[in-house]
């Protein structure tokens, strides 16, 4: 296996969508991911890296991280999503991807990197603990959605 971690490009959107579906169970479309990725790639406050398997000539995983600023702590980065295609799991790609996000946080002089993981993702929780993350608190996650603006 010959994997490198590189910054994502628009051409990676379809594979990122497939990984979102297979690894995380997200209901998304390739068009949606393509639109969002194109937007994210223009923002200096966000990064997306992919694990590129050169032998298979495909993206095997990705991580999306962004600035996390609050009034009660110093500057941090937030891992918004981390996923590895189930066929590539267990080969160290998740760790390589988290290390890319962590390196960016250090480069930006952040004091921490954080993430939120769904209560039911026990395998992911064990993975994060092995990578040196600690469980800080348990919480409930609320969302309020809005209808798309009418043109």
C-alpha positions, -999 to +999 in steps of 0.1 A: +000+000+000+014+033-011-006+061+006+002+098+008-017+126+025-024+155+003-048+185+002-081+177-014-091+190-049-125+194-065-118+161-084-120+143-050-156+152-043-172+120-057-149+097-036-154+119-005-192+115-010-188+077-013-167+076+019-193+097+037-219+072+027-200+040+034-180+049+065-203+074+082-237+066+068-244+101+057-272+107+032-254+130+007-251+133-030-220+138-051-234+171-063-238+183-027-203+173-017-189+189-049-206+222-042-195+222-005-159+211-012-155+238-038-167+264-012-145+250+016-114+249-006-117+287-010-116+294+027-083+300+045-099+289+078-107+254+066-087+225+052-095+191+037-069+164+033-073+131+016-054+098+019-045+090-017-037+053-024-014+056-054-015+019-061-053+018-063-054+054-078-082+065-054-090+084-023-092+061+006-101+086+034-104+122+042-103+147+071-120+181+072-108+206+098-116+243+105-108+271+129-126+269+162-126+302+181-145+308+214-145+334+241-136+310+268-105+293+253-076+301+229-075+294+192-081+258+183-089+237+153-119+215+150-120+182+131-154+184+115-152+150+097-128+121+095-136+090+076-117+061+060-133+038+034-141+006+053-119-014+029-089+006+040-096+008+077-071-006+101-041+004+080-031+037+098-048+061+074-070+076+101-040+084+122-022+099+092-052+121+085-055+133+121-018+140+121-022+163+091-049+183+109-028+184+141+002+197+121-019+225+107-031+233+143+005+235+155+016+255+125-012+281+133+000+282+170-033+267+182-035+254+218-056+224+209-075+204+183-110+191+191-137+170+176-172+158+183-180+121+177-215+106+178-224+087+209-228+055+190-194+055+173-176+034+199-149+022+175-141+058+166-140+067+203-114+040+209-094+052+179-093+088+192-082+077+226-054+057+210-044+088+191-040+108+223-073+125+225-092+125+258-129+125+264-136+160+278-174+159+282-205+142+270-232+165+256-263+166+235-261+181+200-290+203+188-297+217+153-323+240+138-326+238+100-339+264+077-356+262+043-334+272+014-338+308+005-362+314-024-345+329-055 
